[in-house]
Amino acid sequence: MNHKLVDVLIYIHKGADAGLVASVARQLARMSGVIMASVNPRVKRLISVKYDPDQLSGASVLQDIQKNGCTASLIGM
């Protein structure tokens, strides 16, 4: 098991409803290298993503969201 996992927070900007945010999290969870992606239960616009940095980067996770028309920001690692 790889012990070099990275956690990142993604903020989905206003205009996205809870269904879209959940859909983005499911899409991220299917990306190669992503171990887990989940919506924060307290702040519905935050998605926590755990991934293998040998396979992808925080920037590539963000780009995947943005290429599908969703406005998002990388806010923490």
C-alpha positions as CSV (number, residue, x, y, z in Angstrom):
1,M,0.0,0.0,0.0
2,N,1.2,3.5,-0.9
3,H,1.7,5.6,2.2
4,K,2.3,8.8,0.2
5,L,-1.3,9.9,-0.1
6,V,-2.3,13.5,-0.4
7,D,-5.5,15.2,0.8
8,V,-6.8,18.2,-1.0
9,L,-10.0,20.3,-0.5
10,I,-11.9,21.6,-3.6
11,Y,-14.4,24.4,-3.3
12,I,-17.3,24.3,-5.8
13,H,-18.4,27.9,-6.5
14,K,-21.9,29.2,-6.2
15,G,-24.4,28.1,-8.9
16,A,-23.8,24.4,-8.3
17,D,-26.6,22.6,-6.5
18,A,-26.1,19.7,-4.1
19,G,-26.7,17.2,-6.9
20,L,-24.0,18.7,-9.1
21,V,-21.5,18.7,-6.2
22,A,-22.3,15.1,-5.4
23,S,-21.9,14.2,-9.1
24,V,-18.5,15.9,-9.2
25,A,-17.4,13.9,-6.1
26,R,-18.5,10.6,-7.8
27,Q,-16.7,11.5,-11.0
28,L,-13.5,12.3,-9.0
29,A,-13.8,9.0,-7.1
30,R,-13.5,7.2,-10.5
31,M,-10.3,8.9,-11.6
32,S,-7.2,6.8,-11.7
33,G,-5.1,7.5,-8.6
34,V,-8.0,8.9,-6.5
35,I,-8.5,6.9,-3.4
36,M,-11.5,8.7,-2.0
37,A,-13.6,11.8,-2.9
38,S,-16.4,12.9,-0.6
39,V,-18.6,15.9,0.0
40,N,-18.2,17.6,3.4
41,P,-21.4,17.1,5.3
42,R,-21.2,20.5,6.9
43,V,-20.1,22.6,3.9
44,K,-21.9,21.1,0.9
45,R,-19.6,22.9,-1.6
46,L,-16.4,21.3,-0.3
47,I,-15.1,18.1,-1.6
48,S,-12.3,16.3,0.1
49,V,-10.1,14.3,-2.2
50,K,-7.4,11.8,-1.2
51,Y,-5.1,10.7,-4.0
52,D,-1.8,9.1,-4.9
53,P,0.6,11.9,-5.9
54,D,2.6,9.5,-8.1
55,Q,-0.4,9.2,-10.4
56,L,-1.8,12.7,-10.5
57,S,-1.7,16.2,-8.9
58,G,-4.1,18.5,-7.2
59,A,-3.9,20.7,-10.2
60,S,-5.0,17.8,-12.5
61,V,-7.9,17.0,-10.1
62,L,-9.0,20.7,-10.4
63,Q,-8.6,20.7,-14.1
64,D,-10.8,17.6,-14.5
65,I,-13.6,19.4,-12.6
66,Q,-13.2,22.6,-14.6
67,K,-13.1,20.9,-18.0
68,N,-16.6,19.7,-17.3
69,G,-17.9,23.2,-16.9
70,C,-17.9,23.5,-13.1
71,T,-16.2,26.5,-11.5
72,A,-14.0,25.3,-8.6
73,S,-10.9,26.3,-6.6
74,L,-8.2,24.3,-4.9
75,I,-8.3,25.7,-1.3
76,G,-6.2,23.4,0.8
77,M,-3.9,20.5,1.1
